[in-house]
Amino acid sequence: MKRLLLIALLIASPLAWSLDDAGQQRLADIQTRWAQIQYRTPEAERETAFAKLAADSEVFARQQPTAAEAWIWNGIVTSSWAGAEGGLGALGKVKEARASLEKALALDPQALQGSAYTSLAALYDRVPGWPIGFGDAKKAEALLQEALRINPHGIDSLYFWGDHLYRQDRPTEARQALEQALQAPPRPGRELADQGRRDEINALLKNLKDN
């Protein structure tokens, strides 16, 4: 369950046009802290670190209730906290993450280049299905296709699409999507996140090669 829920949901551009300068800086801080926890913090320490960041991201979203970007990152951080915790007890946090991402879609589906679609799809792809959870591969695919329509060359949209195809036993298509993800343009200020994502892409490509 822990592996299923360990969702690296770092998504898209750091820009948030519905936020003022202070809000953009605060969002960038949340994104940076997320990447440091996800890719640089020892696994045993991640749950505590994500719990604190989740509390901060929730405060930010409550203070910016009409900013889809804030709700997207609240969903991302909350789902990552669930992944670090693991077990069935984490499902409550995953449902909270889903609610935040759905709120973001209702506010602005284009925010952060459609990041809410990608993040929500990752949840549907990884969470167990009924009766334990709400996982649904068909729904994940529909969400990912919408994410790719908005952001066809993004490292995250292509990575999660490739991962979905891998899970659906479509290795040739998965390999093509992952190789395209490695060619995605860099995101200024997101160097650690981009490197972490490329490492995940290469690991998945290795699995495809070995299997």
C-alpha angles and dihedrals in degrees: 000000000000091000091046091054099039092105119175097207102170104146142193133304125002091223119105110184096185090061128078121237093274091049092049091051091050091050091049089052091053091049092049093048090048092055092047091052095043098046108020107030119089111255093242091059099045099086093059092042093049091046090059093044091048090055091050093047091050091053089050092051092048090051091048101038095162096047110099090195092063092051092047091057093043087057093046095050094043092052091048089051088053090051092051091049096045127182131081090296088071092065091084090059091047090055089050089051091051091051091052092050092047089051089052091052091051090052099044123342090191094058114127089002095301095312094152090063092053094045094047091047090054089056093050090047097051108030114090116259130243132342093026100035144346100267114148123170094195092054090046091054093050091050092048092051089054090048090052091049089058098037110019096166102040119125093227099044090049094044094052090044090053091047090050091051090049091053089049091054095248098131100166093053091042092054092049093051093047093049089051089050090058088058094053115126116260120258112232111238092013099086096130092048092049093049092048091050092048089052089054091048092050091048091053092047088053090053089052091050094048096047 
